[in-house]
Amino acid sequence: MSNKNEPQMAHTAHTPFIQTYLHGTKADLKLGQLLEAGYNSNFGKQNKARYIYFTATLDPAVWGAELAKGDGRERIYLIEPTGPIEDDPNLTNQKFNGNPSMSYRSQHPLRVVGEVTVWHSHSPDQIEAMKQAIAQLEAQGIGAIE
């Protein structure tokens, strides 16, 4: 039952009782903005991505921000899915049994509801090692599952 005197939730506010996730990027996004599939992927052949990837844990979001293409500042956004989500098949039962990194993807937009402004980066050596490992996989023809 709705009370007309109750304040309405702004579309930029976090929705109560909805799981908030994290998305690492170099894009400069605004509160309430929708992230949508269809942009160039950060990995592989950089084709148009059919999915948007996100996580429920900080470390994969940090990696996402550090490895994202572009010249912008590394950012981690708090997001809410607007539709169904599924486990990220690039990690789930591939690199790890199950989904311990709590990594997901969706074909539906993700709403930006906040930004993590303080977080600890990986060391430059760790980032370079990860970039080399990704390049080695791509050279072997092992790319991201779309």
Phi, psi and omega in degrees: 000132184257138176255121183295342180276349179286140178294143178275144179287131174289149180290351178266351183274153174296137179276124180303140176068016175253133179298130174263139180239179182238145177223119178267137185197177170246006179283145177267103185250159181249154176303131181090346180294147177260128171273131182232152174293164177113354177268165180296137179292153175279351187231165177065224183278005179057038175292169175298125183282131177274347182229161170247133184255144182202174187214162175259001180236153188291316187302313177297328177293322176299313177301318179301317179293317183289329184262355181297146176286156176116170183255357183290173177290143177291131184223151173233121182254146169275129184227160173235132174291148177256359180206192182299149176236162177217160176300144177287113183289347177290336181243319185296121180057013174254289179274332182227147175285125184079213181225062183293336179278356181050052180258137187224173173212162179207150172268355181262154181300155175244131180267129176284122180242359179176178178221137173275115186262344179232120177204160184264122179284159169287160180291155176305324178294319178295318180296316179296319178298320179294317178299319178294320179296319178295316179298321179295317177298317179296322178295332178274000180083013179261105182246182179290145174280126178272000000 
